Amino acid sequence: MTRPPGGRRGARSLPPRELPWPEVLARLTTYYQVGLWRVPYLKAHAEDPFQVLVATVLSQRTRDETTDRVAAELFEAYPTPEALARAPPARLRRILRPVGFYATKARGIRALSQLLLSRHGGAVPRELEALLALPMVGRKTANCTLVFGFGIPAIPVDTHVHRLANRLGAVRTRTPEETEEALRRRVPQELWVPLNPLLVQHGQNVCLPRGPRCERCPLVDLCETGEAFLGNKEAKAPRTVKVRAR
Ligand code: SF4
């Protein structure tokens, strides 16, 4: 990705803005507590680091609904590294067929399970570097495993988090890696765990890739793009109301 996603025109020359992150996350928590929104698919596998790790690999370039369905069938048959390491490759490919790059992923998660057994005694490592050394595991997958599998503070940056952080004006970055680094410096560590699921929900439901719905956003007065939206509305509104004399 070469251009920053969203954000105001010309804003890249400005310094990133300091956001009141506790307030940002508190508002999103309130907004999404109403129960109308689907929860991130990883919640179904939370507290099992192995299933979080494998489900996140499956989710790459795949819709959440498909990941949900395939992960459920996969873990029904092969819930542990021991079971998955011995799974017949043809059956794995059949189960994974609906997800993107299913053949590569089928080979990858089997190799990953074998490595967990040979290097880590069948446990998922809790350190970022050890996770990154596993096949099919990049920074987003490793950080998701830390957050959703172990509750360890980390900041997984996917396309939603990258876009939202730039639109808010909190970062001026071109890649998810730059966004992760910038957010790690700016967001208090005690907020890292809820940061990803809240921003992802917001990116899926309100701050959409094409056409953010700023008019219904609880962050509109804190957000750089939202301020521009409010400014435009004011500019278009009549400044005076003419009252006809009787
Ligand atoms: S006001 Fe809300 S919806 Fe609009 S760009 Fe900002 S975060 Fe996204």
Residues whose N, C-alpha, C, O or C-beta is under 5 A from the ligand:
A	BS01	SF4	R167 V206 C207 P212 R213 C214 C217 L219 V220 C223 T225 G226
